[in-house]
């Protein structure tokens, strides 16, 4: 008999469903080398929507409230260990000799476990808690000793062989399969729910008599069948849940699936998307209802957006808190550490970093606000910037409620612009501006009357002179040499004049005694 698991429509969190496997221990196998990733990092540390793939697996496991959570690590064990909290037990598989051997390494940690043992994989980040709960339900309903998760997918190497009654007979790896067995479409995902007693006995029976010379965990299935124990298979309809990641392409495929899950969940919560396939939102991002997200938006890290927020096309938002009824963009960049109050408007090509903007404040375009605290109803003009770095350290600027910062202003931190103060356009402010004051810090304007017409006449004479025949002025009847030389027409006057100029120039360079 084949049991089917439905495809879940949204990416649900453990807050929305309450699953518990309190009598079950979980083992996560995460010791693979990941050579096909061609990376300096451990494979399980590569991120999918802001979380390492192993992190997704651990979140799924923790949602089940297991009695023990054990992770088997190998390459870069210390780096992997340092990325995750203390709720996880780590064991090191120093020598990779197959999946069976990896579980054997973890068995000593199961000495007090008498219930079930769930085996997961650190490179299978799309598996949902609901699917595991369904495995548990099948095990209870069928009184099975082992339930394994299967799928119809070509990229999974283990083929599921069933007997005439539809029961699991054994699992055969592709490398050991016959041509007929290779045609079997149902595949073993490698996710198992064992009774603890069966797992211990089955592991003790393993040998490496196979093409790879490894200890296969799949051989425990054959061990159970040969002893007449009940083995059930749950076929999952959404094969993406069991996508194992071994290459960069598979990493991108899994990321695409996760992105769509995130968007589907947000839409079910009242968020609108102009183009759901053209946004990039991390799994920990929270967005309030009636918000609108346009195409090309990237929202990463631990971001929280309130209700009625409008993020226009091309914006990038990182690790920031945004209030209600805020408008951002297009093409704005919020670097980490910002807190944006209600009703704020941030326009195109505005960059923020580690700053606070109070309610109603506006920065409409082409500005930089870094390490600054702006009060409410502040106007931050076009081209204005906070100069927060002096080449040695970063300091903060404070702008009070209702202040007006004109266009192309430089606020050189640390500086305070008090409430209600104005800063004139083009000013470079290096001292505090008192309340109700106007700061003007720029060169005084000087108007030179008649300068344009005089300049144009000089340019016209220069052009006419360059176009006239040599030795002739624009009128064609007076020698240029004669005009610039002595009244007698000789060029000696011109030479003498030039010599006098050189002597005067040399005299100016002579240092005084």
C-alpha positions, 0 to 999 in steps of 0.5 A: 500500500502506498501512502501519499502526503499532500503538497502544502500550499504555504510556507507555514511556521511552527507558530501556526501549527503545533507539532510535537515528537517529544518521544523522538530523537532527531539525527541530522547528517551534515558531514558531507564534503560537498566537493561538487559545490566547489567552495571553501566553505562547508556545503551546509553553510551556504545560505538559502534566503538568508539562512544556512541550509542546515539552519532550515533543517534545524528549524524544521526539527525544532518545530517538532520539539524532539527529545534530542537533536544531534548533528553529525558534522565532518568538514569544517566542524568547528565553523559549523558548530559556531553558527548554531545555538546550544540546543544542538548536540554535535558529533564528528564523523572524522572518516566518511564511510557512508550514511550508515556509518554517519548514524553509527557515530551518533548512536552513543548519544541515543543511549536513553532514547526508547521511542523513535529516531528521525533521520534528516539531512543537512542539505535537504532544507525544503522539508516541512514539519507537516510532512514529518508529522504525516510520517509519524501519523502513518507509523502510528496508524499502520503500527510500522517499525519504519516509515521512509519518505519517497518521491518521484524524482529523477535526481534521487539515487535510491530506487524503491522496490515494492512487493506484489502487495505494494509494501517496501521490499528494499532500497537499491542505490543507482550504482548497484541497480540493474537496468530494470531497477533503474527504470523504477521512478519512485525514489528513496529520499533518505528521510526515515522514522525508525523505532530506536530498537530497529535502528540499533539492531539494523546498524549492527548488521551493516557491512560494506559489501557493495560497489562503493565499499560503504555502510549504507543506511538503506540496508537497514530497510532490507534488514527490517523486511527480512525479519518480517517487520513492518516497513511503510513508505510515504510518497510525497507529492511535492518532490521539491521538499526532498531536493538535496543540494550538491551543486550551485545549480541545485542551490539556486533551484532550492532558493527559487522554491523557498522564495516562492514559498515566502511570497505565497505566505506573505500574500496569504497574510495580506501583502501585495506583490506587483510581480511575485517572481521578481522579488527577493525576500529572506525567510525571517522578513515580516511584512504587515498587511496592505503593504505593496512590494514592487518588482526588483525589491530585495529585503534581507536579514531580520527586517520588519515592515509595518502595515501599509508600507509601499516599497517601490521598484529596485529598493534594497533593504537590510536588517531594518525596522520600518513603521506603518504607511511608509513609502520607500524608493524607487532605487533606495538603499537601507543598509543595516541598523535603521529604524524608520517611523510611521509616515516617513517618505524616502525617495529615489537614490537615498541611502540610509545606514544605522539611522533613526528617522522619526514619524513624518520625516522626508528624504526625497532624493539623492541623499545619504543619512548615516549614523544619524538620529532625525526627529519627526517632520524633518525635511532632508533636502536633495543632495544633503549628506551626513559626513559621518566618517573622518578617516579614523572613526564614525560619529553621529549627527542629531537633527531635532523635530521639524528641522529643515536641511536644505539641498546640498548640505554637508553635516559634518559629524558630530553635530546637532541641529536643534528642533525647528532650525534651518540650514541653508542650501549649500552649507557645510555645517561643522558647529551645532545649530541652535533652535529657531536659527538659520545656519548659512555656511558658504561663500558670499555671492558676488555679481560682476556686472557686464562680465558676460558681454566682455568675455564674449567680445574677447572670445569673438576677437580670438576666433576672428584672429585665428581665422585671418591670413597670417600677418593680417588683422580681421580687416585685412589691411593692418599688419598684426606684427606692426600693430603689436610692435613699435610705431615704426613698424619694426618687430624690435619693439615687440622683442623688447617688450617681451624681454621686459616682461621676462625680466619683471617676471624673474625679478618677482621670483627673486627672494627678498633679502 
